[in-house]
């Protein structure tokens, strides 16, 4: 069973009350348990985000690009695994879950391209293939 903990200021917090994460398509399937955050933890997370913002806002476009591209690559590399988990957590069909994860990774890749300090890089970055989108409009954007 998966244990979902809270990541606050770089530290995984596992203490606190837990709630089951139940598959809505099969209520006998317990996906895992999640820590229920407390008000104090929420306030700590907000404080950590506020403290991190100045450094993030002063970082170069290249640094931001590198961080977001790494996240995009990880999501796309694990799209099948994450899609299966998403399908269980939300009661989606497997193609919907995998497709949603692939679109999230692709959208993050697009954001990376927009943040790129070098406009020429826009046309050379590999992103998800057109087959990850169900929308003909989005599919044509990838193939352009």
N, C-alpha and C positions, 0 to 999 in steps of 0.2 A: 504494500500500500504506500502511496506517495504521501509525503509530509510536506505541506506548503507552509513555509515560514515567512516572516516579514524581513525584508532587507532595508535597514535604516542606517544611513551614514556609513555604509560599507560593512555593516555587521548583520549577520543573520540572527534573528531573534526567534527562538522557538518556545519561549515561556509564555504561558497564558492559556486561557480557555481555548478549546479546539471545537471546530464544527465539521461534521462530515460533508464531503463534496460528493453528492449523489448524482449518478447518471440519470437525467430526466427520462430517457428512453427505456431504462431498465432500472427501476428503483432498488433492485437487489444488488446492483453493481455500485459499490462504494469506490470511487476513483481515488480518494485520499482523504486526508484531514487537513484543515487549514487553521492556522492560529487566528483567533479573533483579535484584531488589534484593539488596543485600549485608546482612550482619549489621549493619555500621556504619550503613547507611541505615535499617534497621528501628529501631535504637536511636535514631537522630536523629528519626525519625517519632514514636516514643514520647515522647521528650523534648519535641518540639514540641507534642504533644497535651497533655502534662502542663502545659506552660507556658501554653497557651491556656485551660486549664480554669478558672482563677480568674476571668478576665474574663468568660467565657461564663456561669459560675454566678452572677455578680453582675449580669449583664445583665437588663433588664426582660423580662417576658413579651412585650411588644410588639416589642422588638428581636428576640427569638428567633423570634416569629411571622413577622416581616417576612422574616427570612433563610430560614426553612423554606418559607414561602409562595412566595418567589421561586424556590427550587429546585423546588417542586412545579409551579409554572407552566411552568418551563423543560422539565421532564420531559414534562408533558402536551402542550405545544406541539410537542415533537419526538418524540412517541410512535411515529409511523410510521417515522421515520429510525432511532431507537434500537431499535425492535422488529425492523427488518430486520437491524441489526447483531447484536443478541442472537440472532436466529435463526441467523445464520451462525456465531457464536462457539460456540453450544451445540448446534447441530444440531436446533433446534426447528422446528416448522412456523411459517410466517409469522403466522398468527392467534394461535398461542401466544406468540410473541415480542412482538407488538404488545400483546396482552392483558396479559402480565406487566408490561410497561413502564407501561401505563395503570393497572394496579392499584397499582404502586409509587408513581406520582404521586398517585393517589387516596388511598392510605394515608398519604402524607406530608401531604396536605391535611387529612385527619382529625386527624392529630397537631397540625397548626397550629390547628385549631378547638379542640382540647382545651387547647392552651397559651394560647389567647386570653385576654387580661386582661379582656375585656368579654364576659360570658356571652351577652349579647344577640346578639353577632356570630355565634354558633354557627349560627343559622338563616338567616343572610343570605350566607354565603360560598359562592361557586360552586365546585363540585368536579366531578369527572368524572361523566358521565351513567351511569345504571344499566347501559347496554349494555356497559360495560367489564368487568363481572363475569360469570363463568360460573355462580356460585353463586346459587340462588334466594334464599337467606337474605340474602346481601350485596346482591342486587339490591333486595330489599324495603327494606333499610335505607336505600338511596339514595333511594328513592321516597317514604319516609315524611316 
